[in-house]
Amino acid sequence: MKVLIDECLPAALKENLTALGHERQTVRQAGFGSKKNGELFTLAEWRWDVLLTSDRNIKYQQNMTGRSVTILILSAKSNRVKDFLPLMPACADALRSVQPGEVVEVGPL
């Protein structure tokens, strides 16, 4: 699975995704730093399978009908790596089952 990691997530999560067998890249590595959600989503389309983010509002901002990319939202109490690490097993499960055009949330809601 090809995963694009949004700027709002710690870049250190990319190592966890690699350990899970996924190809990953941060938004900055892809050259998309400081892009707004809509533009970022359009750039991600057809290049990546999943946009990994912690932005809970993105699900209200994007029309997912007919989209090739999935949005996977990690919901943690802070933006620190230590708060995201407990979500990684559920993230791995979600990555195995997501379908294009879905919005999936992982973590306490």
Secondary structure, 3 states (H helix, E strand, C coil): CEEEECCCCCCCHHHHHHHCCCEEEECCCCCCCCCCHHHHHHHHCCCCCEEEECCCCHHHHCCCCCCCCEEEEECCCCCCHHHHHHHHHHHHHHHHHCCCCCEEEECCC
